[in-house]
């Protein structure tokens, strides 16, 4: 729902007017920084050993947003139409962050934006795994109040919604809407799906402050409300480093447009705190897998989809399929396995297979695929791609980045960078 890369901005702005339930991007000065010293609070979870993550924490005790940590709007998304994100709607005062929804008719707005303005705050860094907690009060209007994580690249775009609340939307006043989205992956470029759930609080959420938490580990996602677990689900796909976000949006198809009589209203956050588990197993999977296509064929590709065939020896071919925009930048990348005979020989409900490639320096990179049988799948003898795990052997140390270059059958270079 939100754009990160400039190359994705057009796609996401076009999508801004489409509702995706439970999915989510004096004025603060960009150069301003909080003068308040960072505070360290013990993690409230009683299991495990936890260390603070100061780059994702803020007590909001200064006079302006800390520009070393936060964007005062979403740099890659204008907001869900018709509500426009404005930095002027984000303030810090009285020990809290405030994101306002207003009724405003401003001149020369982008197409599709009118009547309402709202706000967003986005972290300048990403994080993978941890416990995150906020004390917040939802705005008392139909404008949304949301705390969520997301990131989008040509290879993968995922999102975790800790809460989305419609403070005075009929039927939603007590509802904590929680969700987790997969918009695209290296094996599913156009399959958006989500796992959502709601929990009903005992009183309207806009009537007071509550503590909301997310425990995000390699194994599971656990949602908390005022210290109690209200939802838990296995973590099957949410392993991408994500930005931390607060925002308010107009949700015409879900909460309904705000009644102007309830505006201005504000979503207030007293604090956000974050911790990383110190006794967790080693984080040995790549944080990111990035593809680049530096050859002449890719440079000439504009508004095209190009397939690069990479040799996997006797196993067949790995296909790297890239979409290029009008400027020649790759905007979407996905992988497939080209071996009709392999799929024709399968009969199990779920199958796995690993391809091994060697780069131009002889280094070994593996691509471990998982497929499941699906009656709706028309390719691969009815097997739908579910996941692929990419790894370099031997495994590089944590904190390192390794780039490997392969030559396609067409003589074009394909560069794969793994960040650990």
C-alpha positions as CSV (number, residue, x, y, z in Angstrom):
1,X,0.0,0.0,0.0
2,X,2.9,2.3,0.6
3,X,5.8,3.1,-1.7
4,X,9.4,3.1,-0.7
5,X,11.4,3.3,-3.9
6,X,11.0,6.2,-6.3
7,X,10.5,3.6,-9.0
8,X,7.4,2.3,-7.2
9,X,5.9,5.7,-6.4
10,X,3.7,5.9,-9.5
11,X,2.3,2.5,-9.0
12,X,1.5,3.2,-5.4
13,X,0.0,6.6,-6.0
14,X,-2.3,5.0,-8.5
15,X,-3.2,2.5,-5.9
16,X,-3.8,5.1,-3.2
17,X,-7.5,5.4,-4.0
18,X,-8.1,1.7,-3.7
19,X,-9.1,0.4,-0.2
20,X,-7.2,-2.5,1.2
21,X,-8.8,-3.4,4.5
22,X,-6.4,-3.2,7.4
23,X,-3.4,-2.3,5.2
24,X,-1.2,0.7,5.3
25,X,2.3,5.9,4.7
26,X,3.9,24.9,14.4
27,X,5.1,22.2,11.8
28,X,8.2,20.1,12.5
29,X,11.4,21.1,10.8
30,X,13.3,18.4,8.9
31,X,16.5,19.6,10.5
32,X,15.2,19.8,14.0
33,X,16.3,17.3,16.6
34,X,15.1,16.5,20.1
35,X,17.3,17.8,22.8
36,X,15.8,15.3,25.4
37,X,18.2,12.5,26.4
38,X,17.2,9.0,25.4
39,X,15.6,7.0,28.1
40,X,16.0,3.3,28.5
41,X,13.0,1.4,29.9
42,X,13.0,-2.3,30.8
43,X,11.0,-4.5,28.4
44,X,7.7,-5.5,30.0
45,X,7.8,-9.1,28.6
46,X,8.8,-11.6,31.3
47,X,10.2,-14.2,28.9
48,X,13.6,-13.8,27.3
49,X,16.4,-11.3,27.6
50,X,15.8,-7.9,25.8
51,X,18.0,-5.0,24.9
52,X,16.7,-1.5,24.0
53,X,16.5,-0.4,20.3
54,X,16.9,3.4,20.7
55,X,16.7,4.1,17.0
56,X,13.0,2.9,17.1
57,X,12.1,4.5,20.4
58,X,10.9,8.0,21.4
59,X,9.2,9.5,24.5
60,X,8.2,12.6,22.4
61,X,9.2,15.0,25.2
62,X,10.7,17.7,23.0
63,X,9.2,20.6,21.1
64,X,9.5,19.0,17.7
65,X,9.8,15.6,16.0
66,X,13.3,14.1,16.2
67,X,14.5,14.4,12.6
68,X,17.4,12.0,13.2
69,X,14.7,9.2,13.6
70,X,11.6,10.3,11.8
71,X,10.2,11.6,8.6
72,X,7.4,14.1,9.4
73,X,5.4,12.6,6.5
74,X,5.6,9.6,4.2
75,X,8.2,10.4,1.5
76,X,6.9,7.9,-0.9
77,X,3.1,8.2,-0.5
78,X,0.7,11.1,-0.5
79,X,-2.0,9.3,1.6
80,X,-5.1,7.4,0.9
81,X,-7.4,9.6,-1.2
82,X,-9.1,11.9,-0.6
83,X,-7.0,12.7,2.5
84,X,-3.6,14.2,1.8
85,X,-0.6,13.8,4.2
86,X,0.8,17.1,5.3
87,X,3.8,17.6,7.6
88,X,1.9,20.5,9.2
89,X,-0.5,18.0,10.6
90,X,2.3,16.4,12.7
91,X,3.2,18.1,16.0
92,X,4.9,17.2,19.3
93,X,3.6,18.9,22.5
94,X,2.7,18.1,26.0
95,X,4.8,14.9,26.0
96,X,3.1,13.3,23.0
97,X,3.2,13.0,19.2
98,X,-0.1,14.3,17.6
99,X,-1.2,13.5,14.1
100,X,-4.2,15.5,13.1
101,X,-7.1,15.0,10.6
102,X,-8.5,18.3,9.4
103,X,-11.2,19.5,7.0
104,X,-9.2,21.7,4.6
105,X,-9.8,22.8,1.0
106,X,-6.3,23.7,-0.2
107,X,-5.4,25.0,-3.7
108,X,-3.5,23.0,-6.3
109,X,-3.7,19.6,-4.6
110,X,-2.8,16.5,-6.6
111,X,-5.6,14.8,-8.5
112,X,-7.9,12.9,-6.2
113,X,-7.0,14.7,-3.0
114,X,-9.5,17.2,-1.5
115,X,-11.5,18.2,1.5
116,X,-9.3,16.4,4.1
117,X,-5.7,16.6,5.3
118,X,-4.0,14.1,7.6
119,X,-0.6,13.1,8.6
120,X,2.1,10.4,8.8
121,X,5.4,9.7,10.6
122,X,7.8,7.2,9.2
123,X,11.1,5.9,10.7
124,X,14.3,6.6,8.8
125,X,15.7,3.2,9.5
126,X,14.3,-0.4,9.2
127,X,14.1,-3.2,11.8
128,X,13.6,-6.9,11.7
129,X,12.2,-8.7,14.8
130,X,11.8,-7.3,18.3
131,X,9.1,-6.2,20.8
132,X,7.5,-2.8,20.0
133,X,5.1,-1.0,22.3
134,X,3.2,2.3,22.1
135,X,0.9,4.2,24.4
136,X,-1.7,5.8,22.3
137,X,-5.2,7.3,22.0
138,X,-7.1,7.0,18.8
139,X,-8.7,10.1,17.3
140,X,-12.4,10.5,17.8
141,X,-13.5,10.7,14.2
142,X,-13.7,8.3,11.3
143,X,-10.2,9.1,10.3
144,X,-8.0,6.1,11.0
145,X,-5.4,5.9,13.8
146,X,-2.7,3.4,12.8
147,X,0.6,1.9,14.0
148,X,2.2,-0.3,11.5
149,X,5.4,-1.6,9.8
150,X,6.2,-1.9,6.0
151,X,8.8,-1.8,3.3
152,X,8.6,-2.3,-0.4
153,X,11.3,-3.1,-3.0
154,X,11.2,-4.7,-6.5
155,X,11.8,-8.0,-4.8
156,X,9.5,-8.0,-1.8
157,X,6.8,-5.8,-0.2
158,X,5.3,-6.8,3.1
159,X,3.4,-5.1,5.9
160,X,2.4,-5.7,9.6
161,X,-0.5,-3.7,11.0
162,X,-0.3,-3.6,14.8
163,X,-3.5,-1.7,14.9
164,X,-5.9,0.3,12.7
165,X,-8.7,2.0,14.6
166,X,-11.7,4.0,13.4
167,X,-12.4,5.9,16.6
168,X,-15.9,7.0,15.9
169,X,-16.7,4.9,12.8
170,X,-20.0,3.1,13.5
171,X,-19.3,-0.5,14.6
172,X,-15.6,0.1,14.9
173,X,-15.3,2.2,18.0
174,X,-14.0,-0.7,20.2
175,X,-12.3,-2.7,17.4
176,X,-8.6,-3.2,17.3
177,X,-8.0,-4.2,13.6
178,X,-4.8,-6.2,13.2
179,X,-3.3,-7.6,10.0
180,X,-0.3,-8.7,8.1
181,X,0.1,-8.4,4.4
182,X,2.2,-9.8,1.6
183,X,1.9,-7.7,-1.5
184,X,4.6,-9.4,-3.6
185,X,7.6,-11.6,-3.2
186,X,10.4,-13.1,-5.3
187,X,8.0,-15.9,-6.3
188,X,4.7,-14.2,-6.3
189,X,4.8,-10.9,-8.1
190,X,1.1,-10.3,-8.3
191,X,-0.5,-12.2,-5.4
192,X,-1.6,-10.0,-2.6
193,X,-2.9,-11.8,0.5
194,X,-3.2,-11.1,4.2
195,X,-4.0,-12.6,7.6
196,X,-6.2,-10.4,9.7
197,X,-8.1,-10.4,12.9
198,X,-10.1,-8.1,15.1
199,X,-10.4,-7.8,18.9
200,X,-13.1,-5.9,20.7
201,X,-12.0,-3.7,23.6
202,X,-14.3,-3.2,26.6
203,X,-14.7,0.5,25.9
204,X,-14.3,2.9,22.9
205,X,-10.7,3.3,22.0
206,X,-10.8,7.0,21.5
207,X,-11.9,7.6,25.1
208,X,-8.4,7.1,26.6
209,X,-4.8,6.0,26.2
210,X,-4.0,2.3,25.9
211,X,-0.8,0.3,25.5
212,X,-0.5,-1.7,22.3
213,X,2.4,-4.1,21.6
214,X,3.8,-6.3,18.9
215,X,6.2,-9.2,19.6
216,X,7.8,-10.0,16.2
217,X,10.1,-13.0,16.0
218,X,11.2,-15.4,13.3
219,X,8.6,-17.9,14.6
220,X,5.5,-15.8,15.3
221,X,3.6,-12.5,15.6
222,X,2.0,-11.8,18.9
223,X,-0.3,-8.7,19.5
224,X,-0.8,-7.2,22.9
225,X,-3.4,-4.8,24.4
226,X,-2.8,-3.3,27.8
227,X,-0.4,-6.1,28.6
228,X,-2.6,-9.0,27.5
229,X,-2.2,-11.2,24.4
230,X,-5.1,-10.6,22.1
231,X,-3.8,-12.3,18.9
232,X,-1.1,-14.7,17.9
233,X,-0.1,-16.2,14.5
234,X,2.9,-18.1,13.0
235,X,5.4,-16.0,11.1
236,X,5.4,-17.6,7.7
237,X,6.5,-14.6,5.5
238,X,7.3,-11.5,7.6
239,X,11.1,-11.6,7.6
240,X,11.9,-8.4,5.7
241,X,13.4,-5.4,7.6
242,X,10.5,-2.9,7.8
243,X,10.0,0.8,8.7
244,X,8.0,1.8,11.7
245,X,5.0,4.1,11.0
246,X,2.2,6.1,12.5
247,X,-0.5,7.7,10.4
248,X,-4.0,8.8,10.0
249,X,-5.8,8.1,6.7
250,X,-9.3,8.6,5.2
251,X,-10.9,5.2,4.7
252,X,-14.0,5.9,2.6
253,X,-14.9,2.3,1.9
254,X,-14.2,1.0,5.4
255,X,-14.7,3.6,8.1
256,X,-16.5,6.1,5.9
257,X,-15.4,9.7,5.4
258,X,-15.1,11.8,8.6
259,X,-18.0,14.0,9.5
260,X,-16.6,17.5,9.3
261,X,-18.3,18.3,12.6
262,X,-15.8,15.9,14.3
263,X,-12.7,17.7,12.9
264,X,-10.1,18.6,13.6
265,X,-9.3,15.4,15.6
266,X,-5.9,14.0,16.6
267,X,-4.3,10.6,17.0
268,X,-1.9,10.9,20.0
269,X,1.1,8.8,20.9
270,X,2.7,9.2,24.3
271,X,5.6,7.0,23.6
272,X,7.0,4.3,21.3
273,X,9.5,1.8,22.8
274,X,11.4,-1.0,21.2
275,X,13.6,-3.9,22.3
276,X,15.6,-6.6,20.5
277,X,15.8,-10.1,22.0
278,X,19.4,-10.7,23.1
279,X,19.0,-14.4,23.6
280,X,17.4,-15.2,20.3
281,X,19.0,-17.8,17.9
282,X,21.5,-16.4,15.4
283,X,19.8,-14.3,12.7
284,X,21.5,-16.2,9.9
285,X,19.1,-15.6,7.0
286,X,19.7,-12.7,4.6
287,X,18.0,-9.5,5.5
288,X,17.6,-8.6,1.9
289,X,18.1,-10.1,-1.6
290,X,18.5,-7.4,-4.3
291,X,18.7,-8.0,-8.1
292,X,20.4,-5.6,-10.6
293,X,20.7,-6.0,-14.3
294,X,23.7,-3.9,-15.5
295,X,23.8,-5.2,-19.1
296,X,22.9,-3.5,-22.4
297,X,19.7,-5.4,-22.8
298,X,18.4,-4.2,-19.5
299,X,19.5,-0.6,-20.1
300,X,17.5,-0.6,-23.4
301,X,14.4,-2.1,-21.8
302,X,11.7,0.5,-21.2
303,X,8.2,-0.5,-20.3
304,X,9.1,-4.1,-20.9
305,X,9.4,-7.4,-19.1
306,X,12.6,-9.2,-19.7
307,X,13.5,-12.8,-18.8
308,X,17.1,-13.8,-17.9
309,X,17.8,-17.5,-18.0
310,X,20.5,-18.6,-15.6
311,X,22.2,-22.0,-15.8
312,X,21.7,-24.4,-12.9
313,X,23.6,-27.3,-14.5
314,X,21.7,-30.5,-14.8
315,X,18.9,-29.0,-12.7
316,X,17.7,-26.8,-15.6
317,X,17.3,-23.1,-15.6
318,X,16.5,-20.4,-13.0
319,X,14.4,-17.6,-14.5
320,X,14.9,-14.1,-13.3
321,X,12.0,-12.0,-14.7
322,X,12.3,-8.2,-14.4
323,X,9.8,-5.5,-15.2
324,X,11.4,-2.2,-16.3
325,X,9.7,1.2,-16.2
326,X,9.8,4.0,-18.8
327,X,13.2,5.2,-17.4
328,X,14.7,1.7,-17.6
329,X,14.6,1.0,-13.8
330,X,13.6,-2.4,-12.7
331,X,10.4,-2.1,-10.7
332,X,9.5,-5.7,-10.0
333,X,11.6,-8.9,-10.0
334,X,10.5,-12.5,-9.5
335,X,12.0,-15.9,-9.9
336,X,10.8,-19.2,-11.4
337,X,12.1,-22.6,-12.2
338,X,12.1,-23.7,-15.8
339,X,11.7,-27.5,-15.8
340,X,8.4,-28.9,-17.0
341,X,9.7,-32.5,-16.6
342,X,10.4,-31.9,-12.9
343,X,6.8,-30.7,-12.2
344,X,5.2,-33.4,-14.3
345,X,6.9,-36.0,-12.1
346,X,5.5,-34.6,-8.9
347,X,2.4,-35.7,-7.0
348,X,2.8,-34.5,-3.4
349,X,0.6,-31.7,-2.0
350,X,3.8,-29.7,-1.3
351,X,7.2,-30.0,-2.8
352,X,10.6,-28.4,-2.3
353,X,13.6,-28.2,-4.5
354,X,16.9,-26.4,-4.3
355,X,18.8,-25.0,-7.3
356,X,22.5,-24.3,-7.0
357,X,24.2,-21.7,-9.2
358,X,27.9,-20.6,-9.4
359,X,28.7,-17.0,-10.1
360,X,31.5,-15.7,-12.3
361,X,34.0,-16.2,-9.4
362,X,32.9,-19.7,-8.7
363,X,30.9,-18.9,-5.5
364,X,27.9,-21.0,-4.7
365,X,24.4,-19.5,-4.3
366,X,21.4,-21.7,-3.5
367,X,17.7,-21.0,-4.3
368,X,15.4,-23.3,-2.1
369,X,11.9,-23.2,-3.6
370,X,8.6,-24.4,-2.1
371,X,5.5,-25.0,-4.1
372,X,2.0,-26.3,-3.2
373,X,-0.6,-28.0,-5.4
374,X,-3.4,-25.6,-6.3
375,X,-6.4,-26.2,-8.5
376,X,-6.3,-22.6,-9.5
377,X,-2.6,-22.7,-10.7
378,X,-2.3,-23.0,-14.5
379,X,1.5,-23.3,-14.7
380,X,4.0,-25.9,-13.3
381,X,1.6,-28.7,-13.6
382,X,-0.7,-27.0,-11.1
383,X,2.0,-26.2,-8.5
384,X,1.9,-22.6,-7.1
385,X,5.0,-20.9,-5.9
386,X,5.0,-20.2,-2.2
387,X,8.5,-19.2,-1.2
388,X,12.2,-19.1,-2.1
389,X,15.1,-18.9,0.3
390,X,18.3,-17.5,-1.2
391,X,21.7,-18.2,0.5
392,X,25.4,-17.9,-0.2
393,X,27.8,-20.6,0.7
394,X,29.8,-20.3,2.8
395,X,27.5,-17.9,4.7
396,X,29.0,-14.4,5.1
397,X,29.2,-12.9,8.6
398,X,26.4,-10.8,10.1
399,X,26.5,-7.2,9.0
400,X,28.2,-8.0,5.7
401,X,26.9,-7.6,2.1
402,X,28.0,-9.8,-0.7
403,X,27.3,-9.3,-4.5
404,X,27.5,-12.2,-6.9
405,X,27.3,-11.8,-10.7
406,X,25.9,-14.4,-13.0
407,X,25.8,-14.5,-16.8
408,X,22.5,-15.4,-18.4
409,X,22.2,-17.7,-21.5
410,X,21.9,-14.4,-23.5
411,X,25.2,-13.2,-22.1
412,X,23.6,-10.6,-19.9
413,X,24.9,-10.0,-16.4
414,X,22.6,-10.5,-13.4
415,X,23.9,-9.2,-10.1
416,X,22.4,-10.6,-6.8
417,X,23.3,-8.9,-3.6
418,X,22.7,-10.5,-0.2
419,X,22.8,-8.4,3.0
420,X,23.2,-10.4,6.2
